[in-house]
Amino acid sequence: MIRSFARIAAVTGICLYSALAALGQGPPGTPVQASPIIEREVAASLRVVGSVRADREAVVASEVSGVIVELSVDEGTAVRQGDVMCRLDDTVARLLLDEARGRLASLRATLAELRNGTRPEELRWSEATALEAKAMLDKWAFERERVRRLDEQNRSNPKEVHDTEMEYSAAERRYAQAQARLDMARKGPRDEELDRAAADVAAQEAVVARRERDLAKTQVRAPFDGLVAAKRTEVGQWIEEGGAVCELVAVDTVRIRADVPEAAIPFASVGASATFEIEALQMSESGLISRVIPRANPAARTFPIEIDVPNPGARLLPGMFAWVNAPSGPPGKRLLVSKDAIVSSPRGKTIFVVRPGPAGQMALPVPVRTGLEVAGHVEVQGEGLAAGDLVVNRANERLFGPQPVVVQERPAPAAKAE
């Protein structure tokens, strides 16, 4: 119906213009610029609905429990990797760390004492104790010998003999103990004692490291550059270990994601060219398919594809609506016009083709269907179009139907002022 209306309007406009031109009353032609339709080998494509996704999303959580004393971000806040987003009360963490460090200092001192061996003063004391014990042993050995001789002569009583033997036995044991202590002092600590003390120090060092980590984790930091998408807690709230603080999205690069039919997968492969449109931003760009998700939607039998798009200034935000033109078939010859040649209206898309008229050039509206975008050009399909046809690409917003035009050459660049 649109094509019929366009043909009727074109014929009516030409007839009216011819009549006015015959009377010498033709309106002046509208100045426009035009470029030819080109024919190029382009792959078939399909237009599917897509959306903008963050390159990375994370629910940032606290690794320790405690009361939140500071929350320095809000929804929409931009953060850099390592920025402090939240602080927990660290009083208990500091006390536990001080306790662990004190215990570590004590264990290290014990290990150092063992490694240094026996002090000279202790060694001299052990030697003196052993000499004293030896002197007592010699004394009672002499006494025992004396008592035995008296007993052989029946000049001693049994109690005296018994007491002397007991004193000698006790002196013998005291000397053995003193000599053993002297030997231990000379040899120093056993290897097992050193190993146990070193193990105690290593274990306590691990405790200190854990306490230091717990203290550091009372500050929740951003894991990557991004924007805060949602807050999940507030100041004064108790948060458990693993409790959510906020949701963070990385938008330096975003992903345009769309589902394509399984029949298009051989063509919409990684590295294939595709285009996308963000209507909210009046943005249309080309890119390469970065990944094909190898799992189909079982209900629709479609596969997700993604295009990675650099996003300086964070213009593209997660959740934005997108149109994606993805390759769906082998290459073929297609007619392409400049993107500026497309005039959109509620009734559809139109281009103005320049045709010769009775008294000059006429711009005739031709309804078209658009397809793949390639390097600033758009594939068009419309009745009567052919490669080489001139299409208005400047001042076409001032055209409302078949009307005379004057095709101007592109203005030369202005000379720089001296």
Stockholm file with secondary structure:
# STOCKHOLM 1.0

chainA/1-418         MIRSFARIAAVTGICLYSALAALGQGPPGTPVQASPIIEREVAASLRVVGSVRADREAVVASEVSGVIVELSVDEGTAVRQGDVMCRLDDTVARLLLDEARGRLASLRATLAELRNGTRPEELRWSEATALEAKAMLDKWAFERERVRRLDEQNRSNPKEVHDTEMEYSAAERRYAQAQARLDMARKGPRDEELDRAAADVAAQEAVVARRERDLAKTQVRAPFDGLVAAKRTEVGQWIEEGGAVCELVAVDTVRIRADVPEAAIPFASVGASATFEIEALQMSESGLISRVIPRANPAARTFPIEIDVPNPGARLLPGMFAWVNAPSGPPGKRLLVSKDAIVSSPRGKTIFVVRPGPAGQMALPVPVRTGLEVAGHVEVQGEGLAAGDLVVNRANERLFGPQPVVVQERPAPAAKAE
#=GR chainA/1-418 SS CHHHHHHHHHHHHHHHHHHHHHTTCCCCCEEEEEEECEEEEEEEEEEEEEEEEEEEEEEEECSSCEEEEEECCCTTCEECTTCEEEEECCHHHHHHHHHHHHHHHHHHHHHHHHHHCCCHHHHHHHHHHHHHHHHHHHHHHHHHHHHHHHHHTTCSCHHHHHHHHHHHHHHHHHHHHHHHHHHHHHHCSCHHHHHHHHHHHHHHHHHHHHHHHHHHTTEEECSSSEEEEEECCCTTCEECTTCEEEEEEEEEEEEEEEEEEGGGTTTSCTTCEEEEEEGGGTEEEEEEEEEECSCCBTTTTEEEEEEEEECGGGCSCTTCEEEEEEEEEEEEEEEEEEGGGCEEETTEEEEEEEEEETTEEEEEEEEEEEEEEETTEEEEECTTCCTTCEEEEESGGGCCSSEEEEECCCCCCCCCCC
#=GC SS_cons         CHHHHHHHHHHHHHHHHHHHHHTTCCCCCEEEEEEECEEEEEEEEEEEEEEEEEEEEEEEECSSCEEEEEECCCTTCEECTTCEEEEECCHHHHHHHHHHHHHHHHHHHHHHHHHHCCCHHHHHHHHHHHHHHHHHHHHHHHHHHHHHHHHHTTCSCHHHHHHHHHHHHHHHHHHHHHHHHHHHHHHCSCHHHHHHHHHHHHHHHHHHHHHHHHHHTTEEECSSSEEEEEECCCTTCEECTTCEEEEEEEEEEEEEEEEEEGGGTTTSCTTCEEEEEEGGGTEEEEEEEEEECSCCBTTTTEEEEEEEEECGGGCSCTTCEEEEEEEEEEEEEEEEEEGGGCEEETTEEEEEEEEEETTEEEEEEEEEEEEEEETTEEEEECTTCCTTCEEEEESGGGCCSSEEEEECCCCCCCCCCC
//
